């Protein structure tokens, strides 16, 4: 509250983006560039945000217990899982 109610200016904001965008309201209020860090694997909806390609045919979803050596059925399920989770997040 103290930071939000102050008129302080910030050069950059470092924030954790584990699973939510809740702190993006603070970023908008402070009008500063943001550097987002993740202490775990990226969630499916973070790949687009950071400009990292997510290739479901070779990169298993965080929520599926597949290796990078998937069968066709596993690749299909991986693709569906990733896009379903991204759709639900939006």
N, C-alpha and C positions, 0 to 999 in steps of 0.2 A: 504494500500500500504506500509505504514511504517513497519508494522509487517511482511508482505510477503517479503519485501526486506532486512530485518535484518537477522542476523545469530543467533538470540536468540533461546534458547532451552526451551521447555515447558514440564512439567511433565504430564499434562492432559489438555484437552480442554473441556469446558462446552459449549454446544450449543443447541439451540431450533430446534426441528425437526418438526415444525408444518405441512408443506405440501410439502417440497422440499428437495432436496439433494445438493443444490447449495453450501452450506458451506463445503461440504465434500472435495472440491478441496483445501480449506484452510487447512483442516486436513491432507490431503495427502502431501501438501507442507511442513507443519511443522513437519510431522512425529511424532505425539504424540497420545497417546490413547485418545479416545473421550468418554465423558459421555453425552448422548443425553437426553434432557428433553422435555416434551410436556406439554404445558399449556392448552391443550384441550383433548378431547377424541382422542384415536388413530385412525389414518386413516387405512383402510384395509391393505395397504402395509407395515405398521409399525409392525404388529404383528409378522411376521416371523423374522424381524430384531432384535427384543428384546427377542425372544424366548418365547413369550406369545401365548398359543394356542388360536386360533380363531375358535369357534365352531358355525357355522351359524345356526344350528338347535335350539340353545337356546340364542345366543348372537346376537341381532339385529344390522344390519349395521348402521353406523352413518348417512347414507344418506336415510334410510328408516324409516318411522314413525311407526314402529312396537314395541310392548312391548315384554317382554320375554315369553309371553303366545301366541305363534303364531299358526295359523292353518297350515295344511300341505302345502297349496298353498303359504302362507306367508313365510314359511321356505324355500320352493323351490325358491321363488322370492328373498329372502334374500341371499341364497347361490349363485344364479346367479349374483346378484348385486355385492356381495363381490368379486367374482372371475373375473367378467368383469372389475371392477375398478382396481384390482391388475394387470390384464393383460394389461390394457391401460396405467398404470403407468410405466410399464417396457418398 
